[in-house]
Amino acid sequence: MSLSFPSDFIWGTATAAYQIEGGARDIGRTPSIWDTFSHTPGKVENGDTGDTAADHINRRAEDVRLMADLGVNAYRFSVSWSRVQPIGRGPAVQRGLDFYRKLVDDLLERGIRPVLTLYHWDLPHDLETAGGWPVRETAFRFAEYARILGDALGDRVDRWVTLNEPWCSAFLGYASGVHAPGRTDPVLALKAAHHLNLGHGLATQALRTVLPRRAQVTVCHNATAVRARSQSPEDLDARRRIDALANRIFTGPMLAGAYPEDLFKDTARITDWSFVKADDPATINQPLDWLGINYYTPHLVSAATGAGADAARRDSHGHAHGAGEKSPWPGAESVTFHQPPGEVTEMGWSVDPTGLYDVLMRFTREAPDVPLVITENGAAYEDTPDAAGVVHDPDRIRFLHGHLSAAHRAMADGADVRGYFLWSLLDNFEWERGYGKRFGAVHVDYGTQARTPKSSARWYARLTETGVLPDPPA
Ligand code: GBH
C-alpha cells in the first residue's frame, strides 16, 4: 500500500549553526560555550571542534542549491547568537545579520521557506561567565536577542523557533556535563531548565510584539517516549520520574502553565524551587502556533538496582555510564536505563518508529489544539563513498521510511502533523561525538568540503516531489 501525505505538507531539512557554519573566528563573532568546550581537551571525540565544520558560512549558495535538489519547501536552520550579538549584550553586528539575511533571500528565491531557530545550544561564552542558564538574567538577555532578530528578519522569515531541545541544554550541559558548558551540578541543571523555559516565554512575547501577525512562533522539544521494563509499580514509577524530567518539566509550563507537582516532590531533596517566581509559569505559557517534535529514540527504564543494573545503565546520549559518572537525571539517579532489544544506529540508539507514533499521539491527546511538526528525525550511519564516488545508505532510507510510516499512521489516527524535517541536510559536527558520526543526506568530505548527495537524498527528493512514500530498498 502506498502512503501519501497531504499536498500542503511541509517537507524540510534541518541543520544548526555550530554544527555546519565554521567561521568561528570571523570578524565580530565571539566564542560561544561550544567553542570553549570543544577546545577543552577531552571533551569532544578526536579533539574535533566547529572551527571549520562544513564551511557553510562560505558555501551558503551551494548548500541552498543542494536543498533545491532535495525538493524541500522548508529549511530549518539556527542563528549563532554570538555572530549577531557578540557577548550576548548590546547592539547587533551588521555583518552577522547580513549572512542570515542573504541565506533567507537565497531560500525565498527558490521557494524554500525559512524556519529560524534562535537557540541551538551555542550560548555566547560571556553569558556563561556571567552565570549562564542557571541565572535568571540570561532569560532576559535571550528575549532581547530574540527582539533584535525579529526586528532584522521579521519582514522575510515567518516561522520562528525559540529553543531547540531545552532538555539537552539544561541536563547535558549542567548535570551530566557531556555538552557545553560541561558543568555537573543537579541544582544548576534544574535552574537552567527553568530559565530556559522563562527565556522561551519572554522571547515569544518579544517576537509577538515585533513580528507581523502572520508570523508563527514555537519551540522544538526532544519529545521522548519513555517505556517501563515491566508493569511493576516500581518500574512504572521510574517511568513517571523520567517522563517528568524529560518531557513534562518543559511541556507542563509551556503548554499548560504549570510545573508538574510530582517533579517538585521527586526533586525536593535537591531544591525548593524558590527560583520559580509566582508569575513565571504564566509567562512561560505563551500560545504556540504549533509544537516542534524532535524524535530519535525512546528510553527504556526500570527501578532495578544492584548487581547487573550498572552494566545495563546508559546515559542519555547512549554511552554506557558506570559508577562515578554524573547522571543527567536530578533526583532520579537510581533509575536504570536499558538498551532496548533490536536494531541500533551508529550512535547506538535503538531504532523504534513506534516511539514517534506514541509521542505524536500523546500530544494529540494532551494538546489537541496545537498542530505538530516533526522538526528533526534522522540517523547516523557510516557512509563512505564507493570507488565510483557514490554513497549508498540503505539503512538511513529504511530508518526514514519507518519513521514516516509511523507519522502517517499517527495522522490516520487523528494527529494533526503538518510537516517533517530530515536531520540533517549535511554531515556535520555531531557535538561531543565530533565528525565521526554522520547524519547527513549529503556526504561531506571534510578534507575538500566536497558535497555528495547520498542515495537517501535521491529517495527523499522522490518523496518531496510526489508526496508518496517511496518503497525502501529491500
Ligand atoms: C538532536 O539532539 C540535536 O538537535 C541535533 O543537533 C543533533 O545533531 C541530533 O539530534 C543528533 O544527535 O540514551 O541512547 O536513549 C538529539 C538529542 C538524542 C538526546 C537521543 C537523548 C537519547 C539517547 N537526543 N538521546 S539514549
Residues whose N, C-alpha, C, O or C-beta is under 5 A from the ligand:
A	BS01	GBH	A16 Y296 T297 P298 D315 S316 H317 G318 G348 W349
